[in-house]
Amino acid sequence: MTIKRQIVTYVFSIVMVLLGGAFIFIFTLFSEYREEEFQQRQKEKIRTTLKFLTDVEEMNESITQAMDKISIHDFYDEKLLIYNENKKLIHSSLDDLPISISSLILEQLSEENPWIETKEEQYDVIGVYLLSHGKKFYGISKAYDEFGVSKLAYLGWVLFIVYILIAIALLLVSLFIGNKISAPIIAFTQLLRSVNFDKRKISLPYFDSQQAEIKELNQRFSELMERLESSYEFQKHAIHHISHELKTPIAVLVSNFEKMENEKDTEKLKTQLLAQKERTKSLADIINTLLEISKLETSSKAFDSEIRIDELLFDSINELSSIHPDFIFDLNYDLTVENEKNLRIRGNSKLIKSVFYNLLLNSINYNVSNKTYIQLTSDNNKLIIKISNPGQLIGKEEEPFIFQHFFRGSNSKKVAGFGLGLVLVKKILDMHKAEVNYCSKDNKHNVFTIKFNQAKTN
């Protein structure tokens, strides 16, 4: 069911049900009022007739009949019976309308039960116990409220006609409202249908709407398309890079293992095994990092945990120190991060550790000394980590491409690697809404600067 049809159906149905209930309540209330009002009139006539009977004790039959003739037109199709305290009939109106249940009503009437009301087909029948001049009397009246019933029928027709007219008007109004509300959604749907998902790069045209919800939907959908495009591009590059770049190193590993089978020199064999171990570990780390990124990109709680940056730095330094025991990592804290709260961020510890491991490993591979400098500072709710090492610099013309796929700088010709390290570093930091930049210092040092948003403390 379309939104337009749902709006029309829901609005029309709810309002018409409520309106129908209100009209039925009005009709029922008026019907009860008519019956109550007519019965009170019957009771009043019994009381008036009884007053004549008690006030004029010597009234002859002709006077009584004359009184009946005067009041015969008070009610349409009426019969009135009055009994004395012995329940003996002392007055009967001229009408020949029978009251089939008069005996039953008379039996039930008493001082404890002074009022009885019932129906005989369309007739209202009442029985009443009265006291007049200290004497007990019983009255029974049966009559048809022609005027009241006609008014009730007229009210019913008026309510029915009004209900139909309101239904027609409400249907038209609902259609108008449905068109107004659904028009932007329908237009936005048509816009989405015009998007060609077969294109290499998908972009959603801007949709102008005065409705805040539609604007938000358009913005969110555009962000979704951008994230999908970004994920698709990263996945495409990663898969291509793994299949293209890692295929050759794996083939080399296999070839080297085949050569080692024939190696007789134990020292050479040990050196070759260590080299293959390093290459294999590097491949495994890259694959694990890619899998972790893919897993977190589909998780809504990827960065809920709070982590301490210097602890991850120490873990990476310890791992690299076990491989390169002669290398020195000089870690310094600025005065602005003496409070350990300034060292905390929200993120994924595995991925952040992978960032530090890659950058510190690069500082070893591209180093002309045996030392890397690491400095931690804090500024304007930002945690800043600078990793610098003396070594061969990246060319100025190469700096804009350092974090791009398939790029390796001119200073990396003699360094083994797969060209994925800095790409993964940039991807991970983007996921954490962090910044990473490269610059050279004094034309002697390679400097990588990372800026994290510090975790908010309560």
C-alpha positions as CSV (number, residue, x, y, z in Angstrom):
1,M,0.0,0.0,0.0
2,T,1.3,3.4,-0.9
3,I,1.9,6.2,1.7
4,K,-0.8,8.3,0.0
5,R,-3.3,5.5,0.3
6,Q,-2.3,4.7,3.9
7,I,-2.8,8.4,4.8
8,V,-6.2,8.6,3.2
9,T,-7.3,5.2,4.6
10,Y,-6.1,5.9,8.2
11,V,-7.4,9.5,8.4
12,F,-10.7,8.7,6.8
13,S,-11.3,5.5,8.8
14,I,-10.4,7.0,12.2
15,V,-12.4,10.2,11.7
16,M,-15.5,8.4,10.3
17,V,-15.5,5.8,13.1
18,L,-15.2,8.6,15.8
19,L,-17.9,10.7,14.0
20,G,-20.2,7.6,13.6
21,G,-19.7,6.8,17.3
22,A,-20.5,10.4,18.2
23,F,-23.7,10.5,16.1
24,I,-24.9,7.1,17.5
25,F,-24.3,8.4,21.0
26,I,-26.3,11.6,20.2
27,F,-29.2,9.5,18.7
28,T,-29.2,7.1,21.6
29,L,-29.1,9.9,24.1
30,F,-32.0,11.7,22.4
31,S,-34.0,8.4,22.2
32,E,-33.6,7.9,26.0
33,Y,-34.5,11.5,26.6
34,R,-37.7,11.2,24.4
35,E,-38.8,8.0,26.3
36,E,-38.1,9.5,29.7
37,E,-39.9,12.8,28.8
38,F,-42.9,10.9,27.4
39,Q,-43.2,8.7,30.5
40,Q,-43.1,11.7,32.7
41,R,-45.9,13.2,30.7
42,Q,-47.9,9.9,31.1
43,K,-47.3,10.1,34.9
44,E,-48.4,13.7,35.0
45,K,-51.6,12.8,33.2
46,I,-52.3,10.0,35.7
47,R,-51.7,12.5,38.5
48,T,-54.0,15.1,36.9
49,T,-56.8,12.6,36.3
50,L,-56.5,11.3,39.9
51,K,-56.7,14.9,41.2
52,F,-60.0,15.3,39.4
53,L,-61.3,12.0,40.8
54,T,-60.4,12.8,44.4
55,D,-61.4,16.5,44.3
56,V,-64.9,15.8,42.9
57,E,-66.0,12.7,44.8
58,E,-69.6,13.0,43.6
59,M,-68.6,13.3,40.0
60,N,-71.1,11.3,37.8
61,E,-70.2,9.2,34.8
62,S,-71.1,11.9,32.3
63,I,-68.6,14.4,33.8
64,T,-65.9,11.8,33.7
65,Q,-66.5,11.0,30.1
66,A,-66.6,14.7,29.3
67,M,-63.2,15.0,31.0
68,D,-61.9,12.1,28.8
69,K,-63.2,13.8,25.7
70,I,-61.4,17.0,26.6
71,S,-58.1,15.2,27.1
72,I,-58.4,12.5,24.5
73,H,-56.1,14.3,22.1
74,D,-53.3,14.7,24.7
75,F,-51.7,11.5,23.6
76,Y,-52.0,9.5,20.4
77,D,-53.5,6.0,20.8
78,E,-53.7,6.1,24.6
79,K,-55.3,4.0,27.4
80,L,-55.4,5.1,31.0
81,L,-56.5,3.0,34.0
82,I,-56.7,4.1,37.7
83,Y,-57.3,1.8,40.6
84,N,-58.1,2.5,44.3
85,E,-56.2,1.1,47.2
86,N,-57.9,-2.2,46.9
87,K,-56.7,-2.4,43.3
88,K,-60.2,-2.0,42.0
89,L,-60.7,-0.2,38.7
90,I,-62.2,3.2,39.4
91,H,-61.5,4.9,36.0
92,S,-60.8,3.8,32.5
93,S,-60.3,6.2,29.6
94,L,-62.6,6.1,26.5
95,D,-59.9,4.5,24.3
96,D,-60.4,0.9,23.4
97,L,-56.6,0.2,23.4
98,P,-56.0,-2.9,25.4
99,I,-53.2,-3.2,28.1
100,S,-52.4,-7.0,28.1
101,I,-50.0,-6.8,31.0
102,S,-52.1,-4.5,33.3
103,S,-52.8,-7.3,35.8
104,L,-49.1,-8.1,36.0
105,I,-48.1,-4.4,36.5
106,L,-50.9,-4.0,39.1
107,E,-49.5,-7.0,41.1
108,Q,-46.0,-5.6,41.1
109,L,-47.0,-2.0,42.1
110,S,-46.6,-1.2,45.8
111,E,-45.3,1.3,48.2
112,E,-41.9,-0.3,47.9
113,N,-42.1,-0.5,44.1
114,P,-43.8,2.8,43.1
115,W,-42.7,2.9,39.4
116,I,-42.7,0.4,36.6
117,E,-41.9,1.1,33.0
118,T,-41.9,-1.3,30.0
119,K,-42.7,-1.5,26.3
120,E,-45.5,-3.2,24.3
121,E,-44.3,-3.0,20.7
122,Q,-44.0,0.7,19.9
123,Y,-46.1,1.7,23.0
124,D,-44.7,3.1,26.2
125,V,-46.4,1.5,29.3
126,I,-45.9,2.8,32.8
127,G,-47.4,1.8,36.2
128,V,-47.3,4.3,39.1
129,Y,-48.2,4.2,42.8
130,L,-49.6,7.5,44.1
131,L,-51.0,9.0,47.3
132,S,-53.8,11.6,47.2
133,H,-55.6,13.0,50.2
134,G,-54.1,10.2,52.3
135,K,-55.4,7.4,50.1
136,K,-53.5,5.0,47.9
137,F,-54.1,4.8,44.2
138,Y,-52.5,2.9,41.3
139,G,-52.3,4.2,37.7
140,I,-51.4,2.4,34.5
141,S,-50.9,4.3,31.2
142,K,-50.2,2.9,27.7
143,A,-49.6,5.4,24.8
144,Y,-47.7,5.9,21.6
145,D,-45.5,9.0,21.4
146,E,-46.2,9.9,17.8
147,F,-44.6,13.3,18.0
148,G,-41.5,12.2,19.8
149,V,-40.9,9.2,17.5
150,S,-41.3,11.4,14.4
151,K,-38.7,13.9,15.9
152,L,-36.4,11.0,16.6
153,A,-36.8,9.7,13.1
154,Y,-36.1,13.2,11.7
155,L,-33.0,13.5,13.9
156,G,-31.8,10.1,12.6
157,W,-32.2,11.1,8.9
158,V,-30.4,14.5,9.6
159,L,-27.5,12.7,11.3
160,F,-27.3,10.2,8.5
161,I,-27.3,12.8,5.7
162,V,-24.7,14.9,7.7
163,Y,-22.6,11.8,8.1
164,I,-22.6,11.1,4.4
165,L,-21.8,14.7,3.5
166,I,-18.9,14.8,6.1
167,A,-17.6,11.5,4.7
168,I,-17.5,13.0,1.2
169,A,-15.8,16.1,2.4
170,L,-13.4,14.2,4.6
171,L,-12.5,11.9,1.7
172,L,-11.6,14.9,-0.5
173,V,-9.7,16.6,2.3
174,S,-7.8,13.3,3.0
175,L,-6.9,13.0,-0.7
176,F,-5.6,16.5,-0.7
177,I,-3.6,16.1,2.5
178,G,-2.3,12.7,1.2
179,N,-1.2,14.3,-2.0
180,K,0.6,17.2,-0.1
181,I,2.4,14.9,2.3
182,S,3.3,12.1,-0.1
183,A,4.3,14.4,-3.1
184,P,7.9,15.0,-1.8
185,I,8.3,11.3,-1.0
186,I,7.0,10.3,-4.4
187,A,9.3,12.9,-6.0
188,F,12.3,11.7,-4.0
189,T,11.5,8.1,-5.0
190,Q,11.4,9.1,-8.7
191,L,14.8,10.8,-8.1
192,L,16.2,7.6,-6.7
193,R,14.9,5.6,-9.6
194,S,16.9,7.9,-11.9
195,V,20.1,7.0,-10.2
196,N,22.2,4.7,-12.3
197,F,23.7,2.1,-9.9
198,D,25.8,0.6,-12.7
199,K,28.0,3.6,-12.9
200,R,31.5,3.4,-11.4
201,K,30.8,6.4,-9.1
202,I,27.3,6.9,-7.8
203,S,26.1,10.4,-6.8
204,L,22.7,11.4,-5.6
205,P,21.4,14.7,-7.0
206,Y,20.3,17.4,-4.6
207,F,16.6,17.2,-3.8
208,D,15.0,20.5,-2.8
209,S,12.1,20.1,-0.2
210,Q,10.6,22.4,2.4
211,Q,9.9,19.4,4.7
212,A,12.6,18.9,7.3
213,E,12.1,15.1,7.3
214,I,12.7,14.9,3.6
215,K,15.8,17.1,3.8
216,E,17.1,14.9,6.5
217,L,16.3,11.7,4.5
218,N,18.1,13.2,1.4
219,Q,21.1,14.1,3.5
220,R,21.3,10.8,5.2
221,F,20.9,8.9,2.0
222,S,23.6,10.9,0.4
223,E,25.9,10.1,3.3
224,L,25.0,6.5,3.0
225,M,25.9,6.5,-0.7
226,E,29.2,8.2,0.1
227,R,30.0,5.6,2.7
228,L,29.0,2.7,0.4
229,E,31.1,4.2,-2.4
230,S,34.1,4.6,0.0
231,S,33.7,1.1,1.3
232,Y,33.4,-0.2,-2.2
233,E,36.5,1.6,-3.4
234,F,38.5,0.5,-0.4
235,Q,37.3,-3.1,-0.8
236,K,38.0,-3.0,-4.5
237,H,41.5,-1.6,-4.0
238,A,42.2,-4.0,-1.1
239,I,41.1,-7.1,-3.0
240,H,42.9,-6.0,-6.1
241,H,46.0,-5.2,-4.1
242,I,45.9,-8.4,-2.2
243,S,45.4,-10.5,-5.3
244,H,48.0,-8.5,-7.3
245,E,50.6,-7.5,-4.8
246,L,50.4,-10.4,-2.3
247,K,50.4,-13.0,-5.1
248,T,54.0,-12.3,-6.0
249,P,55.4,-12.3,-2.4
250,I,53.6,-15.6,-1.7
251,A,55.1,-17.0,-4.9
252,V,58.5,-15.8,-3.9
253,L,58.0,-17.3,-0.4
254,V,57.2,-20.7,-2.0
255,S,60.2,-20.3,-4.4
256,N,62.5,-19.5,-1.5
257,F,61.3,-22.4,0.5
258,E,62.0,-24.7,-2.5
259,K,65.5,-23.2,-2.7
260,M,66.1,-23.7,1.0
261,E,65.3,-27.4,0.6
262,N,68.6,-27.7,-1.3
263,E,70.6,-25.3,0.9
264,K,73.5,-27.1,2.7
265,D,74.9,-24.1,4.6
266,T,73.2,-24.0,8.0
267,E,73.9,-20.3,8.6
268,K,72.5,-19.3,5.3
269,L,69.5,-21.5,5.8
270,K,68.9,-19.9,9.2
271,T,69.1,-16.4,7.7
272,Q,66.7,-17.3,4.9
273,L,64.3,-18.8,7.3
274,L,64.3,-15.6,9.4
275,A,63.7,-13.5,6.3
276,Q,60.8,-15.7,5.2
277,K,59.4,-15.6,8.7
278,E,59.3,-11.7,8.7
279,R,57.6,-11.7,5.3
280,T,55.0,-14.2,6.3
281,K,54.3,-12.3,9.5
282,S,53.9,-9.1,7.6
283,L,51.4,-10.7,5.2
284,A,49.4,-12.1,8.1
285,D,49.3,-8.8,9.9
286,I,48.0,-7.0,6.7
287,I,45.3,-9.7,6.2
288,N,44.2,-9.5,9.9
289,T,44.0,-5.7,9.7
290,L,41.8,-5.9,6.6
291,L,39.5,-8.4,8.2
292,E,39.2,-6.2,11.4
293,I,38.4,-3.2,9.3
294,S,35.7,-5.1,7.4
295,K,34.2,-6.4,10.6
296,L,34.1,-2.9,12.3
297,E,32.6,-1.2,9.2
298,T,29.4,-3.3,9.8
299,S,29.3,-2.8,13.5
300,S,27.3,0.0,15.3
301,K,29.4,-0.3,18.5
302,A,32.9,-0.4,16.9
303,F,34.3,2.5,18.9
304,D,32.5,2.4,22.2
305,S,35.5,1.4,24.3
306,E,37.9,3.8,25.9
307,I,41.6,3.1,25.3
308,R,44.9,4.7,26.5
309,I,47.2,5.6,23.7
310,D,50.6,5.3,25.4
311,E,49.8,1.7,26.4
312,L,49.3,0.8,22.7
313,L,52.5,2.6,21.8
314,F,54.5,0.6,24.5
315,D,53.0,-2.6,23.2
316,S,54.1,-1.9,19.6
317,I,57.5,-0.8,20.8
318,N,58.0,-4.0,22.8
319,E,57.1,-6.1,19.8
320,L,59.5,-4.3,17.5
321,S,62.2,-4.2,20.1
322,S,62.1,-8.0,20.3
323,I,62.8,-8.1,16.6
324,H,65.2,-5.2,16.5
325,P,66.9,-5.2,19.9
326,D,69.5,-2.6,19.0
327,F,66.9,0.0,17.9
328,I,66.0,2.8,20.3
329,F,62.5,4.3,20.7
330,D,62.7,7.7,22.5
331,L,59.2,8.3,23.9
332,N,58.6,11.7,25.6
333,Y,55.5,13.2,27.3
334,D,54.7,16.9,27.1
335,L,53.5,18.7,30.3
336,T,50.0,18.9,28.7
337,V,49.6,15.1,29.0
338,E,50.8,14.6,32.5
339,N,47.1,13.9,33.4
340,E,46.4,10.4,32.2
341,K,42.9,11.4,31.2
342,N,44.4,13.4,28.3
343,L,45.9,10.2,26.9
344,R,42.5,8.5,26.5
345,I,40.5,8.2,23.2
346,R,37.5,6.1,22.1
347,G,38.4,3.5,19.4
348,N,39.4,0.0,18.6
349,S,42.7,-1.0,20.3
350,K,43.6,-3.6,17.7
351,L,43.4,-1.1,14.8
352,I,45.1,1.7,16.6
353,K,48.0,-0.6,17.6
354,S,48.3,-1.6,13.9
355,V,48.7,2.1,13.0
356,F,51.5,2.6,15.5
357,Y,53.1,-0.7,14.5
358,N,53.2,0.3,10.8
359,L,54.5,3.8,11.5
360,L,57.2,2.6,13.9
361,L,58.2,-0.2,11.5
362,N,58.5,2.4,8.7
363,S,60.7,4.5,11.0
364,I,63.0,1.6,11.4
365,N,63.1,0.6,7.7
366,Y,63.7,4.2,6.5
367,N,66.2,5.2,9.2
368,V,69.8,6.1,8.8
369,S,70.5,5.8,12.5
370,N,69.1,3.4,15.2
371,K,66.7,5.8,16.9
372,T,63.1,7.0,16.5
373,Y,61.6,9.9,18.4
374,I,58.0,9.8,19.7
375,Q,56.4,12.8,21.4
376,L,52.9,13.0,23.0
377,T,51.2,16.4,23.4
378,S,47.7,17.8,24.0
379,D,46.1,20.9,22.5
380,N,42.5,22.0,22.3
381,N,41.0,18.6,23.2
382,K,43.3,16.9,20.7
383,L,45.9,14.2,21.6
384,I,48.9,14.7,19.2
385,I,51.5,12.0,18.5
386,K,54.6,12.8,16.5
387,I,56.8,10.0,15.2
388,S,60.0,11.2,13.5
389,N,63.2,9.6,12.4
390,P,66.3,10.7,10.4
391,G,66.4,9.1,7.0
392,Q,66.0,9.5,3.3
393,L,63.0,11.9,2.7
394,I,60.0,11.6,0.4
395,G,60.2,14.0,-2.5
396,K,58.0,17.1,-2.3
397,E,56.2,16.1,-5.5
398,E,55.5,12.6,-4.0
399,E,54.0,13.8,-0.6
400,P,50.4,14.3,-1.9
401,F,50.3,10.6,-3.0
402,I,51.8,9.0,0.1
403,F,48.5,7.6,1.4
404,Q,47.2,6.5,-2.0
405,H,46.9,2.9,-3.3
406,F,49.6,1.5,-5.5
407,F,52.1,4.2,-4.5
408,R,55.6,3.7,-3.2
409,G,58.0,6.6,-2.9
410,S,61.4,6.8,-4.5
411,N,63.0,6.2,-1.1
412,S,61.5,2.7,-0.8
413,K,63.3,1.0,-3.7
414,K,65.6,-1.0,-1.3
415,V,62.9,-1.5,1.4
416,A,60.8,-4.7,1.3
417,G,57.1,-4.1,1.5
418,F,53.7,-4.5,-0.1
419,G,52.5,-0.8,-0.4
420,L,49.5,-1.3,1.9
421,G,50.9,0.0,5.2
422,L,50.2,3.7,4.9
423,V,46.9,3.1,3.1
424,L,45.7,1.0,6.0
425,V,47.0,3.7,8.5
426,K,44.9,6.4,6.7
427,K,41.8,4.2,6.5
428,I,41.9,3.3,10.2
429,L,42.5,6.9,11.3
430,D,39.7,8.1,9.1
431,M,37.4,5.6,10.8
432,H,38.4,7.1,14.1
433,K,37.8,10.6,12.8
434,A,41.5,11.3,13.4
435,E,44.1,13.1,11.2
436,V,47.4,12.0,9.9
437,N,50.0,14.1,8.1
438,Y,53.5,13.8,6.8
439,C,56.2,16.4,6.6
440,S,59.9,16.7,6.6
441,K,61.9,18.5,9.3
442,D,65.1,20.3,8.6
443,N,65.3,18.3,5.4
444,K,66.6,15.4,7.6
445,H,63.7,13.9,9.4
446,N,60.5,12.1,8.3
447,V,57.7,13.2,10.6
448,F,54.3,11.7,10.8
449,T,51.8,13.6,13.0
450,I,48.5,12.0,14.3
451,K,45.7,14.0,16.0
452,F,43.1,12.1,18.0
453,N,39.9,13.5,19.6
454,Q,40.4,13.0,23.3
455,A,37.7,10.9,25.1
456,K,35.1,13.1,26.9
457,T,35.1,12.6,30.6
458,N,32.1,13.0,32.9
